């Protein structure tokens, strides 16, 4: 049935995605980052940030909103912080490189804060926070995309933008859910506080436009800024103190605003499920770019 998930070969799926993105002009290394983030989101069951985004990315390239040949440039590089210029490239590339740089800085300076300007939407912010936690750091990521949208009656100065924390805990990574669009509580003033944090960490640090000044509601038309933070705690290297604390408070964390979820520290399996939404997107992209998606890629 069309509504049932399809089992596919991760390796074959990734190889097909690389062909699509490289045909659009992306460098192989950057195409690998985009494919990795979309496949991870798909595997996590976050279909709206998974393969479904591939069609949006390809379409944005066709419209000129994403530059497939973009280079991620370093504007400012300090021991514990940096500013990158995404050159209107895919947000998955800019945000991944930002978190990788933040982790490296955290490993030497104790904390790393890296922001990206002139980028495009990066998808699921949890994935980038998870990258830090997979490396033994506490991770945080927020992004600022599209024109500001707030509940009726709120001043459109700030935007409602996703934020996520991730904490390493033994064989798992614990990821926050409370700051995601679909789970956020509609409390007066709450969106504004979140928007202020996103504003300071993204537009403020990069000198980019604030959400209220972005002229297009479309995320790809308005551009994006990302902020990645990695905190390296010595206790994580000296023993299991922090994971023990996290484990003891797990029930409390689950009942907190929005809750948390545990993600196993395992790579995406060779055989993975493709959501109906993801399969439709893959088939649409295959037809538009004329790179066949065949049954050879299915498990």
Helices and strands as residue ranges (DSSP letters): E 6-9, H 10-23, H 28-43, G 47-49, H 52-63, E 73-77, E 81-85, H 91-109, E 111-119, H 125-134, E 138-145, E 163-169, E 172-176, G 181-183, H 190-198, I 199-204, H 205-206, G 211-213, H 219-222, E 224-231, H 234-238, H 241-248, H 250-254, E 260-264, E 271-274, H 276-289, G 295-297
